[in-house]
Amino acid sequence: MTRFQKLATAALISVLVLMFVGAIVRVTGAGMGCPDWPTCWGCLIPPTRVENVDFAKLPIEKFQNKAKRMGRDPESITAASLKAEFNPRHVWTEFLNRLTSLPVGFFSLATFIAAFWQREKRPLVFWMALTSLVVVLTNAWMGARVVYSGLAPGVLTAHLALAMSLLGTLSYCAWRGTDTPWRVAMDPRPLGRLRLALTVLLVAIIVEGIVGARVREMTDMMAKFHVDAPRETWMGELESTWKYLFHRSFSWVVLGSAWWAWSLAKRHSTVGPGRVGNVVFGIVLAQMVLGLVMSQVHIYSWVQVLHVGLAAILLACVWLWLFATAPVRKI
């Protein structure tokens, strides 16, 4: 592995870790643990007790103006409302989430700088590295919009969509940053079918992920209004929405396309599906089991975190597998 590949891989891993931590933030309801950005309760290091917060120094008017632009009632944001919302566990969960984003920015910038030495031999690598950095900066800005919007559903979904695209650009950099990138050993005709199967799988995962994010937003709202309600109440409401039904049913499309790609590689590749192919198919099967647990047993917090984290790893692996099927002239 070249030095450039190591940087790109570090950036990719840091994004995956951040998505895991972000899932923990969502599950614990700590997304509004810090009402301001980039500081947290007006501090670089957040307080552990509400008594340590100087509400006179918080830019409450700024909070209200931004909330108004995000469609929220600005009058609902006051020093008293902020004080009532202070939760030290949420504060530090969200703060650790922000700290986890720092390696993403550092390694993405380092990858972009290192890509300058890739421009002549591999110009697409340079542009992918640049795109990665732009997406990281855009998502940092989007993170502020998430805070000031009060976790508005559309903003959260856009935040996730950008992270999904970042997995693709960094996966390409990690794969192609060498003269001899890994390739699937297969004859041209079955290789073309594998590429088609992986393209279908990639699109299916992206669609499933975006719809799943909207389902997660619905469960967030239910958590606010059904604190002590039995699980049957939650599932009854979820099953009456097309988003949940689509998300649950469309998972079979993901499974079918994953099996299609895996079986093609097993039959026609000299080394079979390989590690990447086996990981992809294994994660898809695990996701089906986790989805079954949430739909038939209980919506456990740890299952939700694992579901989101594995989805991120799955997407990165599918991107990598797809890149490895590209013709030489197209890389």
N, C-alpha and C positions, 0 to 999 in steps of 0.2 A: 504494500500500500504506500503510495507517495505521500509526501508531506501535505500536499494540497488535499488529497483525499481524506487524510486524517482530520484536517480542519473542517472540511465539509461534513464528515461523519460526526464530528463533535457537535457541530451546529445542528445536525439532524437529530441526534440523541437529546440535545438540550430542548428541542421543540417537543419531542415525545414526552420528556419528563414534565415539561410545562403543561402539556395537555392532561397528563395524569393529575397534577396538582390542581389545575383548573377544574377538573371534575370533582375533586375533593371540596373545592370552594363552593361549587354549585350544590353538591349534595348536603353540605353542612349549612347552606344558606348564608354563607359569609361574604357573598359578593358585595354587599354594602358595608362591610366591616370598616372600610375607610371611606368617608363621605367626600374626600377631596383627592386630587391627583395632580402632580406626582407625590406630594407630601401625604401624610396620613394623620388626620386630626391636627393639621398644621405643623407637624413635626417630621423630621427626617427619620427618627426612630420613634415609633408610636408609643403612647403611654399605656400603662397596664391598668390604670384606674381612671374612672371618669373625673375624679377630683383633680387629676393632674392635667386636665384639658383646659386651656385658656380659651373659652368660647368667644371672648371679646376680640381675639386675634383671628378667628376663623372668618373667611370672606363669605359670610352668609348671603350677602346681596349677590355676589358672583354665583353662588350655588343656585339662587332663585332665578337669576337671569338665564343661566344655562338650562335649568329645569324647564323654564317656560319655552325655550327654543326646542326642547325635546318633547313638548306636549304635556308636561306635568303641571299641576297646580303649584305655582311658586309660593303661594301663601301657606302651603303645607310644610314648608321648610323654615323652621325657626330654631333658635338656640335651644328652646325647650324640647322640640321634637328630636333634635340631634342628640341631646343629652339622654333622652329616653331610649334612643336606639343604640347607645353605646354598649357594646358587648366585647369584653376583652378577648374572649376566645375567637370571635369573628374577626376582631381587629388584627390579631396576630396570624390567623389563617390567611387572610387576604394579604397581609404584609409579606408573609413568606411566599405567597404566590407572586407578588411583585419582585421579590428578590430572585425567584427562580427564573424570571424573565431576563435578568441581567446577562447570564451566560448566552442566551439566545442572541441578544444584540452584539455581544462581544465576538462570538464565533462567526456570526453572519458577516460582521464587518471584516474580520480577519480573513474569511473566505473570499470576500470581494476583493480585498487588497491583493491576496495571493493570486487571484484570477487574472490580474494584469499580466502575469507571466504565462498565461494560457491563451492569450488573445490570438496569436499568430497560428498556432497549431490547432487550437480548439476554440474558435470564436464563440460557439454556442454556449460553451461552459462559462465564458465571461459574462454573457448576457443573462444566463440563468443565475449566476452569482449576484449580478446587479439587481435582477428582479427579486431575488430572495431578500436582499437588503431593503429594497423599497417596500416589500410586503411587511417586513418586520417593523419598519418605521410607521407604515400605515396602520398596522395592527396596534402599535403602541398608542397612536392617536385615537384609534377606535376604542382602546381600553378606557381612555378618559371619557369618551362618549357613553360607554357602558355605565360608568359610575354616575355621571350627571343625568343620564336618562332614567336612573332608578331601575336598571336591569330591564330596559324595554325589550320585548321579544325580538323584533326585527333587527335591532342592533346586535343582540347576542348571536343571532344566526349568521349575520354578516361577519362577525368576529370569528366564528367557527369556520366559515367558508374560506376566509383568508388563511387561516391556519392550515386548512386542508390543501390549499394551493402551495403553501410554503413547503409542505412535505414533498410535493412533487419536484419543485425546483432544486431543493437541497439533495434529494435522492439522485437527481440527474448529475449534480456536481460530484457527489460522492462516488457515483458509478463511472463517470466518464473522465475523471481527472487523471488519466493514465493513458499510455500508448496502447495498452493491452487490456481493455475493460472486459469484464466477465460477459460471456455470451452463451446462449442456449445452443447446444450442439444438436442440430436437427436438419433434415432435408428441407429444401425451400418450400415445398407444397404444404406439408404438415406444419411447418413453422409459420406460414401465413395464417393457417387456421388457429394456431395457438395465439398469434397476435390478435386475431379477431376475438377469440374467447376472452383474452385478458382485457381488451378494450371494453367489451360488454361488462365484464366483472368490475372494471374501474368505474364506469358510469353508474352501474348499479350501486356500488358502495357509496359513491358521492351522493346520489339521490337518497339512498337509505339514511346516510348520515345527516343530511339537511332536514329531512322529514323527522328523523329521530330527535334532532335538536328542537324542533317545534313541539314534539310530544313531551320532551323534557321541560319545556316552558309551561306546558299545561300542568304537569305534575307539580311544578313550582307554585303555580297559582292554587292548586288544590291543597298544597301543604299549608297555605295561609288560611284557607277557609274550612279545612277539614282536619283540624289538629287532632281531635280525639275520635274522628270517624273511623269505622271499621274499613278494612281493606276492600270489602265488597262495594262500598260506596264509591271509592276511587275507581275501581275497575268498571263499575257500571257506567260512570260518566265517560271514562276513556273509550269504552267500547261503543259509545254512541257517537263518536267523532270519526270522520273519514280519515283524519291524519293517523290516528292510532291504528285503525283497521288496515290502512295502506301500509304503514310501517311494519306491522306484524305479517301481513301477507307477502309483501315485497321481499321479505327476508328469504323466501324460497327461490326467488330469482337470483339472489346473491349466492345461495347454496348451489343452485343448478349451474350457474356460470363458473363457479369455483371448481365444481366437479368436472365440468367440461374441460377446463384448462388443465387440471391435474391429470385427468385420464389421457389427454392428448400427449402431455409430456411423458407420462409413464409408458405409453405405447411406442412413441416415436423418437424420444431422446435417447442417446447412447448411455446417459447416466440417470435416466428416469426424471422425476420431478425435481430432484435435488433438494437441498436444504430450504431454499426460498419457496419452492412449490409446496413442500410438505408443511412449512410454517403457515403459508397462506391457507391451505385447506384445513389444517388443524385449528387455526384461529376462527375460521368460519364455522366449523363444527362447535367450537367452544362458545361462540356468540349465540348460536342457536340454542344451546343448553341454557345459557344465561338469560336469554329472552324468555325461554320456557319457565324458568324459575320466577322471573318477575311477573309473568302473566298468570301463572297457576299457583304459585306459592306465596310470595311476598315481594314487595319492592324494597329489598334490602339496600342500604346505602353502599355497602362494600361491593355489591353486585353492580350497582350503577357505575361506580368508579371503574371497576374492572371492565365493564362493558365499553365505556368510553375510551379507556386507555388501550384496550386491545384493538378497538376500531382504528385508532391512530397508527398502531404498529402494522395492522393489516394493510392500511392504505399505503404506507411507505413501502412495504414489501411488494405490493402489486405494482406500484410505480417502478420499482427496481426490476421486477420480473419482465414487465413490458418493455423497458429500455433494453434489456438483454436480448430481445427478439428483433430489434431494429436492424435493417440492412446496413452494411458498412458505409455505404455512400451517404446515408442520412444522419450520421452522427458527427 
